[in-house]
Amino acid sequence: MMIRRLIVPSILGGLVAVAAASAPAAGTHHAQTGGQLYFVGDFETCDFSQWPRKSGPPGDFVVVRTRHAQGHCSAALSVNSGAHGTWNSRSDAVAMAPPTADYGTDGHTVWQHFSIRFPRNFKSVSGDWNWITEWHNTDGPELPNLCWTVVNRNGVERIAMRILGGPSSSPRRIWVKGPVLKRNHWYDFLVRTTWSSDANDGFVQWWLDGKQLYSKHAATLYRRQDGSISAVYFMQDYYREHASWTATVGFDGTRLGATRGSVRYPHR
């Protein structure tokens, strides 16, 4: 995994706003879901209009109508030769992000619910540079505070979560190991995060396919030397070390909200 300080400006610049007017407003479906819903990116529009910021070749974003975790449509994001150099010369990347918002700031709690699928022909790169979902700092050179990846060690692939936070000069790094990767399976991610640079106030819970894999206090933002506290924004992507082969990752159902009930998938 390379030092992300080299690519932060290009990530923010590359997530181009293309449909801001179509983004759902915070609080939609409030009564239906039992809490404030910050963002819905579930592809039920059967296009990418819910995601106003995208980075990567347009042809690498595809709506899928035949495979989905919920509803009627999902998305497939692919990296190939066209995605080489999206953010830097050592990587391939394609990404999408919601509108900017304040729920990634100090003191806020965000529930996240999303589904991810790796097709039968998915091939990861060796190591941990296979990022699939990230809470990235909005400014500054630091690495993302909370993210998920596929870790490939000697050909054994696992879903994993990484947490970073605390003093920006010496943050604490926490790795949480998940299960061995299954292909052609919709993984159901449910996450609760409280944002804080203080390890006593920050908090992360992670369930995968209904099984709780982590529930502990941890610093989830950076405290910088000037006393300021970082903030984060959410994005889903496939960001890998450069490789010669095409790889695709499926996404569906993404919801961010203030409560567990607000991010529950609707019954259809």
C-alpha positions as CSV (number, residue, x, y, z in Angstrom):
1,M,0.0,0.0,0.0
2,M,1.5,3.3,-1.0
3,I,1.5,6.5,1.1
4,R,-1.8,8.1,0.3
5,R,-0.4,11.6,1.0
6,L,0.7,11.6,-2.7
7,I,-2.8,11.3,-4.1
8,V,-5.2,13.2,-1.8
9,P,-5.4,16.4,-4.0
10,S,-6.0,14.3,-7.1
11,I,-8.7,12.2,-5.4
12,L,-10.7,15.3,-4.4
13,G,-10.1,16.9,-7.8
14,G,-11.0,13.7,-9.6
15,L,-14.4,13.1,-8.0
16,V,-16.2,15.3,-10.5
17,A,-19.6,16.6,-9.8
18,V,-21.9,15.5,-12.6
19,A,-25.4,15.3,-11.0
20,A,-25.5,17.3,-7.8
21,A,-29.1,18.4,-8.4
22,S,-30.3,14.8,-8.4
23,A,-28.7,13.7,-5.1
24,P,-31.2,12.8,-2.4
25,A,-31.6,15.3,0.4
26,A,-30.7,14.5,3.9
27,G,-33.7,13.2,5.9
28,T,-35.5,11.5,3.0
29,H,-37.7,8.6,4.0
30,H,-37.5,9.8,7.6
31,A,-40.8,8.3,8.7
32,Q,-40.4,5.1,6.7
33,T,-37.0,4.1,8.1
34,G,-37.1,5.4,11.7
35,G,-34.4,8.0,11.6
36,Q,-32.6,10.6,9.5
37,L,-31.3,9.2,6.3
38,Y,-28.2,11.1,5.1
39,F,-27.7,9.4,1.7
40,V,-29.2,6.8,-0.5
41,G,-27.0,5.3,-3.2
42,D,-28.8,2.1,-3.9
43,F,-29.0,2.4,-7.7
44,E,-32.8,2.0,-7.7
45,T,-32.7,4.8,-10.3
46,C,-30.9,2.3,-12.4
47,D,-28.2,4.8,-13.2
48,F,-25.5,6.7,-11.3
49,S,-27.5,9.9,-10.7
50,Q,-27.5,9.3,-6.9
51,W,-23.7,9.6,-6.9
52,P,-22.8,13.1,-8.1
53,R,-19.0,12.7,-7.8
54,K,-17.2,10.1,-9.9
55,S,-13.6,9.4,-10.8
56,G,-12.4,7.2,-13.6
57,P,-13.3,6.4,-17.2
58,P,-17.1,6.7,-17.8
59,G,-17.2,3.2,-19.4
60,D,-16.0,1.7,-16.1
61,F,-19.3,2.5,-14.4
62,V,-22.0,0.0,-15.4
63,V,-25.6,-0.6,-14.1
64,V,-26.5,-4.2,-13.7
65,R,-30.1,-5.4,-13.8
66,T,-29.6,-9.1,-13.5
67,R,-27.6,-9.3,-10.2
68,H,-28.5,-7.3,-7.1
69,A,-28.5,-7.6,-3.3
70,Q,-31.8,-5.7,-3.0
71,G,-34.2,-3.9,-5.3
72,H,-33.9,-4.0,-9.0
73,C,-30.4,-2.7,-10.0
74,S,-26.8,-2.7,-8.8
75,A,-23.6,-1.2,-10.1
76,A,-20.3,-2.8,-11.4
77,L,-17.1,-0.8,-11.2
78,S,-14.2,-2.0,-13.2
79,V,-10.5,-1.2,-13.4
80,N,-8.5,-1.9,-16.5
81,S,-5.9,-0.1,-18.7
82,G,-8.2,2.9,-18.9
83,A,-8.2,3.3,-15.1
84,H,-4.5,3.3,-14.9
85,G,-3.2,6.6,-13.5
86,T,-6.6,7.9,-12.4
87,W,-5.0,9.1,-9.1
88,N,-1.3,8.3,-9.6
89,S,1.0,6.3,-11.9
90,R,1.3,3.3,-9.5
91,S,-2.4,2.5,-9.3
92,D,-5.7,1.8,-11.1
93,A,-8.8,3.4,-9.6
94,V,-12.5,4.0,-10.2
95,A,-14.6,5.7,-7.5
96,M,-17.9,7.3,-6.6
97,A,-18.9,9.6,-3.7
98,P,-22.1,11.2,-2.3
99,P,-22.4,15.0,-2.1
100,T,-20.2,16.6,0.6
101,A,-21.9,16.7,4.0
102,D,-21.1,17.3,7.7
103,Y,-21.9,13.8,9.0
104,G,-18.2,12.9,8.7
105,T,-17.1,15.5,11.3
106,D,-16.1,15.3,15.0
107,G,-18.9,14.1,17.3
108,H,-21.3,12.6,14.6
109,T,-22.4,9.0,14.5
110,V,-23.1,7.4,11.1
111,W,-24.6,4.1,10.4
112,Q,-23.6,2.6,7.0
113,H,-25.2,-0.3,5.2
114,F,-24.0,-1.5,1.8
115,S,-23.5,-4.7,-0.2
116,I,-20.4,-5.7,-2.2
117,R,-19.9,-8.6,-4.6
118,F,-16.8,-10.1,-6.2
119,P,-17.6,-12.0,-9.4
120,R,-16.2,-15.4,-10.1
121,N,-13.3,-14.0,-12.3
122,F,-12.3,-11.4,-9.7
123,K,-8.5,-11.3,-9.2
124,S,-6.9,-9.3,-6.4
125,V,-3.4,-7.9,-6.3
126,S,-1.0,-9.2,-3.7
127,G,-1.0,-7.3,-0.4
128,D,-3.6,-5.0,1.0
129,W,-3.9,-2.5,-1.9
130,N,-7.4,-3.6,-3.0
131,W,-9.6,-0.9,-1.4
132,I,-13.3,-1.1,-1.9
133,T,-14.9,1.4,0.5
134,E,-13.2,4.4,2.3
135,W,-13.9,7.2,4.7
136,H,-11.2,9.5,3.4
137,N,-10.0,12.8,5.0
138,T,-11.4,15.9,3.3
139,D,-8.0,17.6,3.4
140,G,-4.5,17.0,4.6
141,P,-2.0,14.3,3.6
142,E,-3.1,11.5,6.0
143,L,-4.3,8.0,5.1
144,P,-8.1,7.2,5.1
145,N,-9.5,6.8,8.7
146,L,-11.8,3.9,8.0
147,C,-11.7,1.6,5.0
148,W,-12.2,-1.9,3.8
149,T,-10.1,-4.0,1.4
150,V,-9.2,-7.4,0.2
151,V,-6.0,-8.5,1.8
152,N,-4.1,-11.1,-0.3
153,R,-1.3,-12.9,1.6
154,N,0.3,-15.7,-0.3
155,G,-2.8,-16.3,-2.4
156,V,-5.2,-16.3,0.6
157,E,-7.7,-13.5,0.3
158,R,-9.7,-12.0,3.2
159,I,-12.0,-9.1,3.6
160,A,-10.4,-6.7,6.2
161,M,-11.1,-3.4,7.8
162,R,-8.5,-0.8,8.8
163,I,-9.0,2.0,11.4
164,L,-6.6,5.0,11.8
165,G,-6.9,7.9,14.2
166,G,-5.4,10.0,16.9
167,P,-2.4,12.3,16.6
168,S,-1.7,12.8,12.9
169,S,2.1,12.5,13.5
170,S,1.7,9.0,15.1
171,P,-1.8,7.6,14.6
172,R,-2.9,4.3,15.9
173,R,-3.5,1.6,13.3
174,I,-6.0,-1.2,13.9
175,W,-6.6,-4.1,11.4
176,V,-9.7,-6.3,11.7
177,K,-9.5,-9.5,9.9
178,G,-12.6,-10.8,8.2
179,P,-13.5,-14.1,6.4
180,V,-11.8,-15.7,3.5
181,L,-13.1,-14.1,0.3
182,K,-16.1,-15.8,-1.4
183,R,-16.8,-15.0,-5.0
184,N,-20.2,-14.6,-6.5
185,H,-21.6,-13.7,-3.1
186,W,-23.2,-10.4,-1.9
187,Y,-21.5,-9.4,1.3
188,D,-23.8,-7.4,3.6
189,F,-21.8,-4.7,5.5
190,L,-23.4,-2.9,8.4
191,V,-21.2,-0.4,10.3
192,R,-21.7,2.1,13.1
193,T,-19.0,4.8,13.5
194,T,-18.7,7.7,15.9
195,W,-16.1,10.2,14.6
196,S,-13.5,11.4,17.1
197,S,-9.8,11.9,17.4
198,D,-10.1,10.7,21.0
199,A,-9.8,6.9,21.5
200,N,-12.3,7.1,24.4
201,D,-15.0,8.8,22.3
202,G,-14.5,7.3,18.8
203,F,-16.3,4.0,18.2
204,V,-16.6,1.4,15.5
205,Q,-18.9,-1.5,15.1
206,W,-18.8,-3.8,12.1
207,W,-21.1,-6.6,11.1
208,L,-20.5,-8.7,8.0
209,D,-23.4,-10.9,6.8
210,G,-25.0,-10.5,10.2
211,K,-22.0,-11.5,12.2
212,Q,-20.4,-8.9,14.4
213,L,-16.6,-8.8,13.8
214,Y,-15.7,-5.7,15.8
215,S,-17.1,-3.4,18.5
216,K,-14.6,-1.2,20.3
217,H,-13.7,2.4,21.1
218,A,-11.0,3.8,18.8
219,A,-9.8,7.1,17.5
220,T,-11.5,7.6,14.1
221,L,-10.2,11.0,13.1
222,Y,-6.8,12.8,13.3
223,R,-5.8,15.5,15.7
224,R,-3.3,17.7,13.9
225,Q,-0.4,19.5,15.4
226,D,-2.2,22.9,15.1
227,G,-5.0,21.4,17.3
228,S,-7.5,21.0,14.5
229,I,-9.6,17.8,14.0
230,S,-9.8,16.2,10.6
231,A,-13.1,15.4,8.8
232,V,-14.0,12.6,6.4
233,Y,-16.1,11.9,3.3
234,F,-17.5,8.5,2.1
235,M,-16.6,6.9,-1.2
236,Q,-16.9,3.5,-2.7
237,D,-14.3,2.4,-5.2
238,Y,-12.0,-0.2,-6.5
239,Y,-8.5,1.2,-5.9
240,R,-5.6,-1.2,-6.5
241,E,-1.9,-1.3,-7.2
242,H,-1.5,-1.2,-11.0
243,A,-2.0,-4.6,-12.6
244,S,-2.4,-5.8,-16.2
245,W,-5.8,-7.5,-15.8
246,T,-9.3,-6.2,-15.6
247,A,-11.1,-6.6,-12.3
248,T,-14.7,-5.8,-11.4
249,V,-16.5,-5.2,-8.1
250,G,-20.2,-5.0,-7.6
251,F,-22.0,-2.5,-5.3
252,D,-25.6,-2.2,-4.1
253,G,-27.9,-0.8,-1.5
254,T,-25.6,1.9,0.0
255,R,-27.3,3.9,2.7
256,L,-25.9,6.3,5.3
257,G,-28.0,7.4,8.2
258,A,-28.3,8.5,11.8
259,T,-29.7,5.2,13.2
260,R,-29.7,1.5,12.4
261,G,-33.3,1.7,11.4
262,S,-32.6,4.5,8.9
263,V,-30.2,2.3,6.8
264,R,-32.3,-0.9,6.8
265,Y,-33.0,-2.1,3.3
266,P,-36.7,-1.5,2.4
267,H,-38.9,-4.5,1.8
268,R,-39.7,-5.0,-1.8
